[in-house]
Amino acid sequence: MPELGVTAETSTHAELQVQYWKRISMQLWQRWKSAYLLQLGPAHCHPERGFSLIRMSDVVTVLEDKTSPTFWELGRVTSLQPVRDGVARTCSARFATGHVLNRPVQKLCVMEATK
């Protein structure tokens, strides 16, 4: 097999490329959080009757009163808990860290990509 020509110089270049793309992806994430998430709020998420129609597997953001929108968590709805009238007022969502939380529907905002 011919030698691939991996040298210290090409190795360093590859490491720099990896660092560059990590930095770019972090900048993109920070911009998205600061530009898009700051626009979210009760008027955006629950335009009718104070709640939105959340379905299974929807990607949601948990609206927290005491934290900045840039720290709101993204999760996926795993179960809905309907009450006597058949409307789900509470649901469970699984987050990237693996934990599952039960939250009222009023504290969740469905991300537009899943609408």
C-alpha positions as CSV (number, residue, x, y, z in Angstrom):
1,M,0.0,0.0,0.0
2,P,1.3,3.4,-0.8
3,E,2.0,5.8,2.0
4,L,-0.8,8.4,2.5
5,G,1.6,11.1,3.3
6,V,0.3,12.0,6.8
7,T,2.8,14.4,8.3
8,A,2.8,16.6,11.3
9,E,1.8,19.5,9.1
10,T,-1.3,17.8,7.6
11,S,-2.2,16.5,11.1
12,T,-2.1,20.1,12.5
13,H,-4.1,21.3,9.5
14,A,-6.8,18.7,10.2
15,E,-7.0,19.6,13.9
16,L,-7.3,23.3,12.9
17,Q,-10.2,22.4,10.6
18,V,-12.0,20.5,13.3
19,Q,-11.6,23.4,15.7
20,Y,-12.8,25.8,13.0
21,W,-16.0,23.8,12.3
22,K,-16.7,23.4,16.1
23,R,-16.4,27.2,16.5
24,I,-18.7,27.8,13.5
25,S,-21.3,25.4,14.8
26,M,-21.2,27.0,18.3
27,Q,-21.6,30.5,16.7
28,L,-24.5,29.3,14.7
29,W,-26.2,27.8,17.8
30,Q,-25.6,30.9,19.8
31,R,-27.1,33.1,17.0
32,W,-30.1,30.9,16.6
33,K,-30.7,30.9,20.4
34,S,-30.4,34.6,20.7
35,A,-32.4,35.5,17.5
36,Y,-35.1,32.9,17.4
37,L,-35.7,31.8,21.0
38,L,-36.0,35.4,22.2
39,Q,-39.0,35.9,19.9
40,L,-40.8,33.0,21.5
41,G,-43.3,33.6,24.3
42,P,-46.9,32.9,25.2
43,A,-48.3,34.9,22.3
44,H,-46.2,33.0,19.8
45,C,-46.7,29.6,21.3
46,H,-50.3,29.7,22.4
47,P,-52.2,32.0,20.2
48,E,-55.6,30.4,20.8
49,R,-57.3,29.5,24.1
50,G,-54.0,29.7,26.0
51,F,-52.6,26.4,24.8
52,S,-51.4,24.8,21.6
53,L,-52.3,21.4,20.2
54,I,-49.2,19.4,21.1
55,R,-48.9,15.9,19.6
56,M,-46.7,13.0,20.3
57,S,-43.1,13.3,19.0
58,D,-43.3,17.1,18.7
59,V,-40.1,19.0,19.4
60,V,-40.9,21.5,22.2
61,T,-39.1,24.3,24.1
62,V,-39.8,24.5,27.9
63,L,-40.6,28.1,28.8
64,E,-39.1,28.9,32.1
65,D,-40.1,32.1,33.9
66,K,-36.9,32.6,35.8
67,T,-34.3,31.8,33.1
68,S,-33.2,33.5,29.9
69,P,-34.7,32.1,26.7
70,T,-31.2,31.1,25.6
71,F,-31.2,28.5,28.5
72,W,-34.6,27.0,27.7
73,E,-34.3,23.3,27.0
74,L,-35.4,21.5,23.8
75,G,-37.2,18.2,24.2
76,R,-39.4,15.7,22.4
77,V,-42.9,14.9,23.7
78,T,-43.1,11.3,24.8
79,S,-46.6,11.1,26.3
80,L,-49.7,13.2,26.8
81,Q,-51.9,13.1,29.9
82,P,-55.5,14.1,28.8
83,V,-58.1,15.0,31.5
84,R,-61.8,14.2,31.6
85,D,-62.7,16.6,28.7
86,G,-60.1,14.8,26.5
87,V,-57.7,17.7,26.2
88,A,-54.1,17.1,27.2
89,R,-53.1,19.7,29.7
90,T,-49.9,18.0,30.8
91,C,-47.3,16.1,28.9
92,S,-44.0,14.4,29.4
93,A,-40.9,15.4,27.3
94,R,-37.5,13.7,27.0
95,F,-34.5,16.0,26.8
96,A,-31.0,15.6,25.3
97,T,-29.6,14.8,28.7
98,G,-32.0,11.8,28.9
99,H,-34.2,13.1,31.7
100,V,-38.0,13.1,31.3
101,L,-40.1,16.0,32.8
102,N,-43.8,16.4,33.2
103,R,-44.8,19.9,32.3
104,P,-48.1,21.8,31.7
105,V,-48.9,22.4,28.1
106,Q,-48.9,26.2,28.8
107,K,-45.2,25.9,29.6
108,L,-44.3,24.3,26.3
109,C,-43.8,25.8,22.9
110,V,-43.9,23.6,19.8
111,M,-41.0,24.4,17.5
112,E,-42.2,25.5,14.0
113,A,-40.4,22.7,12.2
114,T,-42.8,20.2,13.8
115,K,-46.0,22.1,13.1
